[in-house]
Amino acid sequence: MPVVAHIRKKNVISYNGDPCLVVDHAIRTPPNMRSFCQMTLRNLRSGKVTPLRVNVGETYDILDTNNRKLEYSYADGDSFTFMDPETFEEVSLSKEILGDAINYLVPNQSYEVLFVDGKPLTVNMNASVEIKVTEAPEGIRGDTSGNVQKSVTVETGMTIRVPLFIKTGDIIKISTEDGSYQGRA
């Protein structure tokens, strides 16, 4: 088992029996004190973020992980199905595991799915996604003073604020971190 000093960001460790992604990792040595490690862990099952402060000599299991590129196929209730384009194997992920990522899943697009010890746990989203606008009201001609925006609905069902010139059928870029409009695709 590796000591805390050998753990890095984006490692998946076993903490309290759950797989946790190391979001942040820093070793601190304050004056006149012993060194300690300060980590931020995100539980991959529940999504809960936990700050952790431990001695440098403590050990944790680093779990075996791999990323596979899978194609999103369809949603069936609270289950979202992905397919491996090479083996045609289907993998289902629940709504709880995916979290906010369900707002950015477009059918027939490829996504990286993180597997820990052979089980799918989460989807690694890109920084931005390109989504088609399905419903956009017309912009009023007189409302052009300043940064005027309107609400539109995209193909995943999410509503976001965009500039007035966006129309139904346009493909736009949306940030997956905060759901904001980034521009036309």
C-alpha positions in Angstrom: 0.0 0.0 0.0 1.5 3.3 -1.0 2.0 6.1 1.5 0.2 9.4 1.2 3.3 11.1 -0.3 3.0 8.8 -3.4 -0.7 9.6 -4.1 -1.3 12.2 -6.8 -4.3 14.2 -8.2 -6.7 12.1 -10.2 -5.8 8.9 -8.4 -8.7 6.8 -7.1 -8.2 5.6 -3.6 -10.2 3.5 -1.2 -11.4 5.7 1.7 -13.9 4.3 4.3 -14.6 1.4 1.9 -15.7 3.7 -1.0 -13.7 4.7 -4.2 -12.8 8.3 -3.9 -11.2 10.5 -6.6 -8.3 12.7 -5.3 -9.4 16.2 -6.4 -6.6 18.1 -4.6 -3.4 16.9 -2.9 -0.8 19.0 -1.1 1.9 18.2 1.5 2.4 21.0 4.0 5.2 21.5 6.4 4.5 24.4 8.8 7.3 25.8 10.9 7.9 23.9 14.2 5.4 21.2 13.3 5.3 17.8 11.6 4.4 17.5 7.9 0.9 16.6 7.0 -1.0 15.9 3.8 -4.1 17.9 2.9 -6.4 16.2 0.3 -9.8 16.8 -1.1 -11.6 13.6 -2.0 -14.8 13.1 -4.0 -16.7 10.0 -3.4 -17.5 8.4 -6.8 -20.6 6.6 -5.5 -22.3 9.5 -3.7 -20.6 12.5 -5.2 -19.9 13.9 -1.7 -16.7 16.0 -1.4 -14.6 15.5 1.7 -11.6 17.5 2.9 -9.1 15.3 4.6 -6.0 16.0 6.7 -3.7 13.1 7.5 -0.1 12.3 8.5 2.4 11.8 5.7 3.1 8.2 6.8 -0.5 6.9 6.4 -1.3 4.4 3.6 -4.2 4.0 1.3 -5.1 1.6 -1.5 -4.8 3.1 -5.0 -7.5 1.4 -7.0 -7.1 0.1 -10.6 -8.7 2.5 -13.0 -9.1 2.8 -16.8 -11.1 5.1 -19.1 -13.0 3.7 -22.0 -14.6 5.7 -24.8 -18.2 4.7 -25.0 -21.1 6.1 -27.1 -24.2 7.3 -25.3 -27.2 5.4 -26.7 -30.4 6.1 -24.8 -32.1 6.8 -21.5 -34.6 4.4 -20.0 -36.2 5.9 -16.9 -33.4 6.5 -14.4 -30.9 4.4 -16.3 -28.6 5.8 -19.0 -27.1 3.3 -21.5 -23.7 3.5 -23.1 -22.3 1.2 -25.8 -18.7 0.2 -26.6 -18.4 0.9 -30.4 -15.9 -2.0 -30.8 -17.4 -4.8 -28.8 -21.1 -3.6 -28.8 -21.2 -4.2 -25.1 -23.8 -2.1 -23.3 -23.1 -0.4 -19.9 -25.9 1.2 -17.8 -25.3 4.1 -15.4 -27.9 5.4 -12.9 -29.1 9.0 -12.7 -27.5 9.3 -9.2 -24.1 8.3 -10.5 -24.2 10.7 -13.5 -25.5 13.7 -11.5 -25.5 16.9 -13.5 -23.8 15.2 -16.5 -27.2 14.1 -17.7 -27.9 17.6 -18.9 -25.0 17.4 -21.4 -25.5 13.8 -22.8 -26.3 13.9 -26.4 -27.3 10.6 -28.2 -24.7 9.1 -30.5 -21.8 11.1 -29.1 -18.7 9.5 -27.4 -17.9 10.1 -23.8 -15.1 8.8 -21.5 -16.4 6.5 -18.8 -14.2 5.9 -15.7 -14.1 2.2 -14.7 -12.8 1.3 -11.2 -11.9 -2.3 -10.7 -13.9 -3.2 -13.8 -17.1 -1.4 -12.7 -18.3 1.8 -14.4 -18.5 4.7 -11.9 -18.7 8.1 -13.6 -18.5 10.0 -16.9 -15.6 12.3 -17.5 -17.2 15.3 -19.3 -15.3 17.6 -21.7 -15.0 21.3 -20.7 -17.7 22.1 -23.2 -20.2 20.3 -25.4 -22.0 21.2 -28.6 -25.8 20.9 -28.4 -28.6 21.8 -30.8 -31.2 24.4 -29.8 -34.7 23.0 -30.0 -36.8 25.9 -28.9 -35.9 29.6 -29.0 -38.3 32.5 -28.9 -37.8 35.4 -31.3 -35.7 38.3 -30.1 -37.5 41.6 -29.8 -35.9 44.2 -32.1 -35.9 47.1 -29.7 -34.1 45.1 -26.9 -30.6 45.5 -28.2 -29.1 47.9 -25.6 -26.4 46.1 -23.6 -25.9 42.4 -23.1 -29.5 41.3 -23.6 -30.2 37.5 -23.4 -33.1 35.1 -23.7 -33.9 31.6 -22.4 -33.7 28.7 -24.9 -34.2 25.0 -24.6 -31.6 22.6 -25.9 -32.1 19.0 -27.1 -31.3 17.5 -23.7 -34.2 19.5 -22.1 -32.0 22.0 -20.3 -32.8 25.7 -20.4 -30.0 28.2 -20.7 -29.5 32.0 -21.3 -28.1 33.0 -24.7 -27.8 36.2 -26.8 -30.8 37.3 -28.9 -29.4 36.2 -32.3 -29.6 32.4 -31.4 -32.4 30.7 -33.3 -34.0 27.3 -33.3 -31.8 24.7 -35.0 -28.5 26.5 -34.1 -25.7 24.4 -32.6 -24.2 26.1 -29.6 -21.3 25.5 -27.2 -22.2 25.1 -23.5 -19.8 24.9 -20.5 -20.2 21.7 -18.6 -18.9 23.3 -15.4 -21.6 26.0 -14.9 -24.0 25.5 -17.9 -23.2 28.8 -19.4 -23.3 29.8 -23.1 -19.8 29.9 -24.7 -20.6 30.6 -28.3 -21.8 29.1 -31.6 -20.3 25.8 -32.7 
